Amino acid sequence: MAQLRELRASDRAALERIVRGTNAFREDEVEVALELIDAGARAGSGYLFAVATDERDEPQGYACWGLTPLTDGAYDLYWIVVEATLQGKGIGRALLDQVVRDVRARSGRLVIIETSGKPEYAAQRMFYERCSCTLLARYPDFYRLGDDKLVYMVRL
Ligand SMILES: CC(C)(COP(=O)(O)OP(=O)(O)OC[C@H]1O[C@@H](n2cnc3c(N)ncnc32)[C@H](O)[C@@H]1OP(=O)(O)O)[C@@H](O)C(=O)NCCC(=O)NCCS
């Protein structure tokens, strides 16, 4: 059973290894993930993190979310990743549950999640659907031609 804790600056290398190890992200996406981790390690950035760890406090995955600017209580889930060899064991669900708990504690109303409609993202879509996220919208060809954006929501 994974433990959940806040992000520490010293987690950066382990989280980079986890993000790269999934092979789910392009290099430009990895760079953005690292920018968010660096921002999240600074107080007051507005980027919120939960890190799942094992019994030795080693990171196994993380989620990053934040208040969507200019909204009253809508939050974006920016990133959720579980180490490749540890997927399918409930860690992703535990991280998403923590996001929802935290947003609820901040009197947030919605968590918005964006993902790709490409066949390679079928596992991610299954994950969100199994975790009771509602598919709200599909933007055809949003990311690239043939790569739709799907928007899921958790309403609190
Ligand atoms: C998506 C991801 C975070 C899910 O984490 P996880 O720890 O593997 O998921 P869990 O084990 O908590 O699974 C939760 C539910 O989703 C389902 N699920 C997870 N992966 C699945 C898959 N590949 N196919 C079908 N269902 C899947 C599980 O069966 C489970 O449902 P259940 O509890 O009803 O049986 C993880 O697979 C991952 O890091 N993927 C690569 C990174 C990524 O693409 N992140 C999302 C974009 S930022």
The ligand as an SDF file (V2000), in Angstrom:
LIG
                    3D

 48 50  0  0  0  0  0  0  0  0999 V2000
   -2.5940    6.1760  -15.9550 C   0  0  0  0  0  0  0  0  0  0  0  0
   -1.8510    5.7240  -14.6660 C   0  0  0  0  0  0  0  0  0  0  0  0
   -1.5100    6.9500  -13.8240 C   0  0  0  0  0  0  0  0  0  0  0  0
   -2.7850    4.7820  -13.8770 C   0  0  0  0  0  0  0  0  0  0  0  0
   -2.1270    4.4020  -12.6710 O   0  0  0  0  0  0  0  0  0  0  0  0
   -2.2040    2.8880  -12.1230 P   0  0  0  0  0  0  0  0  0  0  0  0
   -1.5630    2.8680  -10.8020 O   0  0  0  0  0  0  0  0  0  0  0  0
   -1.6780    1.9850  -13.1730 O   0  0  0  0  0  0  0  0  0  0  0  0
   -3.7930    2.6750  -12.0120 O   0  0  0  0  0  0  0  0  0  0  0  0
   -4.5730    1.8330  -10.8900 P   0  0  0  0  0  0  0  0  0  0  0  0
   -3.8430    0.5500  -10.6760 O   0  0  0  0  0  0  0  0  0  0  0  0
   -4.8110    2.6920   -9.6990 O   0  0  0  0  0  0  0  0  0  0  0  0
   -5.9360    1.5330  -11.6420 O   0  0  0  0  0  0  0  0  0  0  0  0
   -7.1610    2.1580  -11.2880 C   0  0  0  0  0  0  0  0  0  0  0  0
   -8.2520    1.6020  -12.1780 C   0  0  0  0  0  0  0  0  0  0  0  0
   -7.9520    1.8690  -13.5730 O   0  0  0  0  0  0  0  0  0  0  0  0
   -7.8800    0.6490  -14.3010 C   0  0  0  0  0  0  0  0  0  0  0  0
   -6.7440    0.6760  -15.2090 N   0  0  0  0  0  0  0  0  0  0  0  0
   -5.5080    1.1740  -14.9500 C   0  0  0  0  0  0  0  0  0  0  0  0
   -4.7000    0.9610  -16.0070 N   0  0  0  0  0  0  0  0  0  0  0  0
   -5.4590    0.2890  -16.9150 C   0  0  0  0  0  0  0  0  0  0  0  0
   -5.1980   -0.2480  -18.2010 C   0  0  0  0  0  0  0  0  0  0  0  0
   -3.9770   -0.1700  -18.7510 N   0  0  0  0  0  0  0  0  0  0  0  0
   -6.1990   -0.8640  -18.8690 N   0  0  0  0  0  0  0  0  0  0  0  0
   -7.4160   -0.9790  -18.3140 C   0  0  0  0  0  0  0  0  0  0  0  0
   -7.7320   -0.4860  -17.0760 N   0  0  0  0  0  0  0  0  0  0  0  0
   -6.7700    0.1280  -16.4190 C   0  0  0  0  0  0  0  0  0  0  0  0
   -7.6180   -0.4360  -13.2670 C   0  0  0  0  0  0  0  0  0  0  0  0
   -8.1060   -1.6750  -13.7070 O   0  0  0  0  0  0  0  0  0  0  0  0
   -8.3390    0.0810  -12.0540 C   0  0  0  0  0  0  0  0  0  0  0  0
   -9.6970   -0.2350  -12.1370 O   0  0  0  0  0  0  0  0  0  0  0  0
  -10.3940   -1.1330  -10.9910 P   0  0  0  0  0  0  0  0  0  0  0  0
   -9.8850   -0.6000   -9.6680 O   0  0  0  0  0  0  0  0  0  0  0  0
  -11.8290   -0.8940  -11.2060 O   0  0  0  0  0  0  0  0  0  0  0  0
   -9.9220   -2.5110  -11.2720 O   0  0  0  0  0  0  0  0  0  0  0  0
   -0.5580    4.9330  -15.0160 C   0  0  0  0  0  0  0  0  0  0  0  0
   -0.8860    3.8270  -15.8100 O   0  0  0  0  0  0  0  0  0  0  0  0
    0.5230    5.7440  -15.7180 C   0  0  0  0  0  0  0  0  0  0  0  0
    1.3680    6.3260  -15.0810 O   0  0  0  0  0  0  0  0  0  0  0  0
    0.5150    5.8040  -17.0720 N   0  0  0  0  0  0  0  0  0  0  0  0
    1.5670    6.4780  -17.8050 C   0  0  0  0  0  0  0  0  0  0  0  0
    1.5430    7.9770  -17.5720 C   0  0  0  0  0  0  0  0  0  0  0  0
    0.3060    8.6480  -18.1140 C   0  0  0  0  0  0  0  0  0  0  0  0
   -0.0480    8.4750  -19.2640 O   0  0  0  0  0  0  0  0  0  0  0  0
   -0.3760    9.4630  -17.2770 N   0  0  0  0  0  0  0  0  0  0  0  0
   -1.6050   10.1560  -17.6440 C   0  0  0  0  0  0  0  0  0  0  0  0
   -1.3610   11.4140  -18.3950 C   0  0  0  0  0  0  0  0  0  0  0  0
   -0.5390   12.6670  -17.4300 S   0  0  0  0  0  0  0  0  0  0  0  0
  1  2  1  0
  2  3  1  0
  2  4  1  0
  2 36  1  0
  4  5  1  0
  5  6  1  0
  6  7  2  0
  6  8  1  0
  6  9  1  0
  9 10  1  0
 10 11  2  0
 10 12  1  0
 10 13  1  0
 13 14  1  0
 14 15  1  0
 15 16  1  0
 15 30  1  0
 16 17  1  0
 17 18  1  0
 17 28  1  0
 18 19  1  0
 18 27  1  0
 19 20  2  0
 20 21  1  0
 21 22  1  0
 21 27  2  0
 22 23  1  0
 22 24  2  0
 24 25  1  0
 25 26  2  0
 26 27  1  0
 28 29  1  0
 28 30  1  0
 30 31  1  0
 31 32  1  0
 32 33  2  0
 32 34  1  0
 32 35  1  0
 36 37  1  0
 36 38  1  0
 38 39  2  0
 38 40  1  0
 40 41  1  0
 41 42  1  0
 42 43  1  0
 43 44  2  0
 43 45  1  0
 45 46  1  0
 46 47  1  0
 47 48  1  0
M  END
$$$$
